[in-house]
Amino acid sequence: MSIILAIDDKPDNLVTIKALLNQMKPECEVLTAFSGQEGIKLARKYKPDTIILDIIMPGMDGYETCKILKTDPATKDIPVLMLTAIKTDTSSRIKGLQHGADAFFAKPIDPYELGAQIDVLLRIKQTEDLLRQEKRDLLESVDEKTKALLMNEIKLNQIIEGFAIPAFVIGQDHKITHWNTALEILTLLKSKSMIGSSDHWKMIYKKPHPLLADLVLDRADDITISKYFEDKWQRSSLLYEALEMKKVFVDRYYLDRWFYCTAVPIKDKDGELICALQIVQDITKRKASELELEKYRKNLEVLVDERTKALKDKNEELEQLNKLFSGREFRIKELRDKVKELENEIEKLKVNNGDWI
């Protein structure tokens, strides 16, 4: 069951949000917190799948709360949807996104728009959790025991073929020693034609180009790696020598595809590097979801700007009307005073002339 955490200092807002989510997402558990501090504690304890966070709160506001959530290893991967009825200008939305927010939503709440945003964030969280688990499983599988087994070619083949994740292995000569079935399905390149060659670049590029596994074998420095992959790569937080990359490529069928790659060094019991293992995952669908969310976010920003301009125009019209009516009321009062003054003069004349009619 997915968990959604709503953080807002106003009880009425939390009641409304919880009621909407219970109605639209009955399969989700909804938790509530009345402050940023309480929300952070609940997030650390229950690890929700999405957080709805109000910006305007006393003490610790939404920006600070979001920054703490996104810098805490226990909560940094939880998508945050910032919600407010006041700070709907572009600079505030940008500030929210700079503090780590994944989406930005303005009140009044449209149930269907909120539901759509929650659906996208839950899908992204689910996909990222799966990727992280697969990465942990992969790195855990390459432990000291597995490294010892890799000296045996048959057992190595069993390990690689056992991966449900597309993977290949290259030796010190940069030639392919293993190309599993999952990678055959992903690339449509058969292991029979790939093993023994140095053509692993064909799975992504149209001409020879080093992959992460090649750079791991070469023990390439950061400058060399950046030469080939610019700012799209990073060293693994779990193993310094391992490399990661997330990048869009145009495959040989001229289709844009997003790949997430991880390359891991494999050493013998003496610590000598003997080969490199690389996994390649197609995350195109996940990126499509992220782009869908970004498009939706931009459309909402345009809508907010249009509504803000319309309200500003209406306010200016009301101000003009107020000025117009204020002037008329003053002139009417002035005329009334003048009539009253004339009536008094007439009465005086009547008295002076002895006319009491």
N, C-alpha and C positions, 0 to 999 in steps of 0.2 A: 504494500500500500504506500502510495506517495504521500509525503508530508509537506504541507504548505504553512509557512510561518508568517503571520501578519503583525507588523509592529506599528503602533499608532498610540499617541497619548490620549486620544479622545475615545472613550468607551463606545459612544454611539457609532463612530466610524467602524470600529472593530466588529460591533454587532452586525452592521450592514454588510461588511465584507465577508464575514463568516457565513451569514445567511445566504449571500449570493453564491459563494463557493460550495456550500453544502448542497445547494440546489443544482448548480451546474456541474460540479465535480463530486458526486456522492461517493466515488471510489477513493477520494483523498481525505486524509485526516488534516484538520485545520487547527493550528495552535495560534494563540494570541499573546502579545506582550504589550505592556503599557508604556515602555520606555526603551531607549536604545540599550541601556545596561542589561535590562531583563531579557531583551531580544537576543543579545549576544550570548548570554548564559544558556538560553533555550536552544540556540543554534548549535552551540558546542555540545550540548547534551543529546539532542535528538537528530542532528544532522539532516535538516529538512531538504527537500528537493528543490524548493523555490522559496524566496523570501520577498514579501510585499512590504516595502519600507516607506513610511511617511517622512517627508523632509522636515517639515516644521514641527519641532518638538522642543520643549524646554530642556535645559541642561545639555545633554548630548543630542545634537540634531541628527538628521538622516545622513548628511554628508560624513560626519565623523564616525557614525555607526557603520556605514558602508565601508569606510576606509579600514576600520579595525577588522571587520569581517573578511575583507579581501587580502589582508596581510597576515591573517592567522592561518597557519597550515591546515588546521582542523576545519575551517569554514571557507577558505578562499575559492573553492570550486563550486560553491552554491550560487546559482544565478540570483541576482537581485533586481527586482522591479521597483523603481522609485515612484512614489505616488504622492501628489500634492494638489492642493486647490489654489495655491497662491503663486508660487514661483514657476510660472509657465513660460517665462521668457527664454530666449535661446541661450543666453549666457548661463543661466541656472541649469538648463538641461545639459549643457556641455560640462559644467562643473560636476554634475552628478555622474556623468559618464567617465570623467577623468578620475573620480574617486573609486571607480571600479564597477559602477552600476552596469547591468547588462541590458536594461530597457528602462524607458521613462514613460509614465502614464499620468495624464492630468484628469482631475475631477471636473465636472461630475462624472461618476463612473457609468460607463456604458457596459452592461453585463456581457454582451456578446464580444465587444472589443477586449475586455479584460480576460474573458475566457480564451480568446484566440491567442493573446500574449502568453497566458499561463501554459497553454498547450505547447507552444513553440519552445518555451523555456524548459518545460519538463522533458521534451524530446531531446533537446540539446544536453541536458544534465544526464539523461539516460545513456546517450551515445558516448559522452565524455567519461562517464563511470565505466562503461564497457571497455573503452580504449585504455583507461588507466589500469583496469584489472588485467587486461591482456598483456600490457607492458610489464606489470608486476609478475605475472605468471611466467612471461618469457625470461625476465632477468633472474627470477628465482630458479628457473630450470637450468640456467647456466651457472650453477653453483660449483663448489669444489668437487663434489661427487660427479656431477655431469661432465666437468672438464676432464676428469680422469677417464671417463668412459669414451670421450671424444677421440681418444687415441685408437680406439677400435672402430674401423670404418663401418662395420656392419651395425654396431650399436648407434653410431652417429646417424646413420641413415634412418634407423628406426625412430630416433628422437625427432629428426627434422620432418619425416613423413607423418609423425604423430601430431605435428602442429596443425591446428585448424586455421592458423594464421599463415598467409603467404610468406614464404621464407626461402632464402638460398644461402649457401656457404661458398666462400672463395678461399683458396689456399694462399700461401706466401707468394706464389707466382701470379696471383690475381686471376687464376683460372677457376671456373666453377666446379665444385666437387659435389654439391647437392642442390637440387631444384625441386621443391616438393610439389605435390599435386595441387594444393591450394593456390600456389603461384602459377601453375599451368592454367588453371581455370581463370585466374585474374588477367593474365597476360596473353593467353592463347599461344604461348611459346612452350613447346614440348621439351621435357627434361632430356630426352634422347639427343636433341639437336643442341642443347645448351651446355650440358655437362662436358667438361674438357675444353671449353672455349672461354674467351674473355669477352663474350658478347652480352653480358648482363645489362649493359647500358641500353640495349635495344628495348627493354621493357618500358622505358620512359623517354629516351632521346632518339633523335633521328640520325645522329652521328656520334662517334665515340666521345664519351664524357665520363669522368670518374663518378662513382656513386659513393655513398657514405662508407660502405664496407672497404672500398679501396683506400680511403683516407685514414680509416682506422688501422689498416695494415701498415700504411706508410707512417703512422704516428704523426700525421700532419699537424702543423701548428695552426693557431686561430686565423692568421693572415691568409694562409694557403686555403683553408676551408672557406673563408669568406670570399676568396677569389672565385670560387666555383658556385657558392650558394648564397652569396651576399649576406643579408640579415635574416634569412629564412631558417637558419639552423641554430642549434644550441647544444651544449653538453648536457648529458643526462644528470639529473639531480641525484640519481641513485648510484651511478658509476661514472666517474670523471672521464674515463677513456671512451665511454659509449657516446654516440652522437645521435641527435634527433633532428628531424626536419619535417615541416609541413608546407607544401608548395603546390601550386596548380601547374599542370603540364598539358600540352596538347599531344594526345596520343597519335599513333600512326593512322588512326581513322579520322583524325582532325576533330576530335571531341575534347572539350575541356574537362579534365579530371583532376580532382584533388587527391594527393597521396600524403599519408603520414608514414614516415620511415624511421626506423631505429636500427643502428648498427652497433654490434657488441663484439669486443675482442674475445677470442677464446685462446686460453693459454694452457700449457701442460703443467704437470705437478711442480715443475721447477720455476714456473712463472714466465716461461718463454712463449711468445706469441706464435701460434701455429696457424691460425686461420681467423676469419671474421664471419659472423652471422648477421644477416640483415633481414628484417621483416618489412613488408610493404603492404600498407592497408589503404584501400580505396575509401576515402571519407567524403566523396562527392555529395552524397545525400545529406550528410551532416552540414556541409558548407552551404548547400541549397537552403536548409532550414535557417542557418544564420543569416544568409542574404535575404531570405523572406522576412525575418524579423527586422533587419536593417531597413528594408523597403517599407515595412509597416510603420517603423519608428519615424522615418522621414515623412511619410504621408500624414502621420499624426502631428508632426511638427508644423507641416504646412497648414493643417486644419486649425491647430491652435493659433498660429499667426493670423489666419483669416478671421477667426472668431475674435481675437484680441483687437484687430483693426476695426471690425464691425462694432464692437463695444465702444471703442474710442470714438468712432464716428457718431454713434448714438449719444454718447455723453456730450459731444460738442453741440449736437442739435438741441439737447435738453438745456445746455447752458445758454444758447441763443434764445430759446423760448423763455427761459427764466428772466433773461435781461429784458425781453420784449414786454412780458406781462408786468414786470416790476415797474417799468416806465409808464405803462398805461395806468396802473393802479395809482401811481403818484399824480398823474394828470387828472384822473377822476376825482381824487381827494381835493386837489387844488380848485377844480371847478365847483365842487360841492361847497367848499369854504367860501368861494366868491358869491355863489347863489345865496348862501346864508347871510353874507355881509350885505347884499342888495336887499334881501327881505327885511333886514333890520333897519336899513335906511328908509325903506318905504313905510314901515311902521312909525318911524320917527316923524316922517312928513305928515302922515295921517293925524298923528297926535297934535302936531303943530297947527294943522289946518282945522282942527276940531272935528275931523271925520272919523267916527268910531265904527264905521261899517267894516 
